[in-house]
Amino acid sequence: MQESNLFEYAVIRVVPQVEREEFLNAGVILYCPKLKFLQCLCTIDESRLCSFSNRIDVAEIKAHLHSFAEICRGSKDGGPIAQLDLASRFRWLTATRSTVVQTSKVHPGLCEDPAETLQKLYNEQVL
């Protein structure tokens, strides 16, 4: 029997007009400290996103979501934040902000396989 490991996750949201507080779930970020796991899965349904506003720059949104992935990976393309330790990267990505790309509050859980749990949460919360 595999051991359960504590993880934390947040839903990545696109908020086209921050003042209206409407959002579209676009991804999930999951952090499991014991297994040194930090990954996110993101996608954007362009037609659903454009239904919020006709002034959305979809390419810019995709670039922001790509940055989340680069920071999770610790890629040099992720900038200085991507060079921080895993916990600091996760906390930075999930910090409260009033921008077009935001995250939900952080939620805890237990899992045996963080990659499998990330996929399950992504399927439930985004797809």
Beta strands, then each sheet from edge to edge (+ up, - down):
strand 1: 5-14
strand 2: 24-32
strand 3: 37-42
strand 4: 101-103
strand 5: 107-111
sheet 1: 3+ 2- 1+ 4-
sheet 2: 3+ 2- 1+ 5-
end
